[in-house]
Amino acid sequence: MKYKVMYDGIVIGMYNVISNSCVEYTIDKNGIDELKKKGIEVLPMISKDYTGKSFPFFDNRIRNCKRFEGVSIGYQTDPVVLEEMS
């Protein structure tokens, strides 16, 4: 499953669930730079590439939000939203 990661509507990366034990997060440097120009500092944990077993910051959002049909994958408490790609 692939997800586009957005911060305030700007794409900052791609999150790819390869298998139950492998995920990959790749940043979009242009999106992060665009946010910096606006004076927005993105969380350090989502400002760098990552490959590993899991990424709880995204995994928890996906699990919690997918329980409800038609709800975007994100929380009202912050501007990070994931958009599932086909």
Secondary structure, DSSP 8 states (H G I E B T S, - for coil): -EEEEEETTEEEEEEEEEETTEEEEEE-HHHHHHHHHTT----GGGSS-EEES--HHHHHHHHHHTTSTT--EE-TTSSEEEEEE-
